[in-house]
Amino acid sequence: MTTREITIKESKGTFFPFKKSKNNKDGYDFTDIAALRQVLGNEKAKILSVIKLGKPNSLYDLAKKLNRNFKSVYEDSKLLQRFGFIELVEEKTKNRKRLVPKIVSDTITIHIKI
C-alpha cells in the first residue's frame, strides 16, 4: 500500500483546476477545491470504504453493495483509478471479463499551501 499525497494551492485568492505535480510523478496538485471534492466526495468515500471492508468481487458487486446503479459506480471508480486511489484488475470468468476493484493507497495526506 502507498500514501497518496494531495496538494491544494492558492493563487490570487482563488483555487484553480488540478494538475499533475511536476515534483512527484505519482502525486497530483489539486488547485481547485471543487476538483478535490469531486475526487473525495461522499460517494467516492463510500466506494473506498466498501472496497476496503466489503472486498467486492466485481464492479457489479460493488454497485449492489452500495445500492447504486452500475454506470455511476463505474464512472466514480474510473475517476478513483485515474488518481491512483484504486486499481481495477481485469479477471476472466468463463466467457466474461470483470473488473475487480482493489485499494492501492491506504493513506491520503492533504497539504494546503496558502
Secondary structure, DSSP 8 states (H G I E B T S, - for coil): -EEEEEEEEEETTEE---EE-SS-TT-EE---HHHHHHHSSHHHHHHHHHHHHH--SSHHHHHHHHT--HHHHHHHHHHHHHTTSEEEEEEEETTEEEEEEEE-EEEEEEEEE-
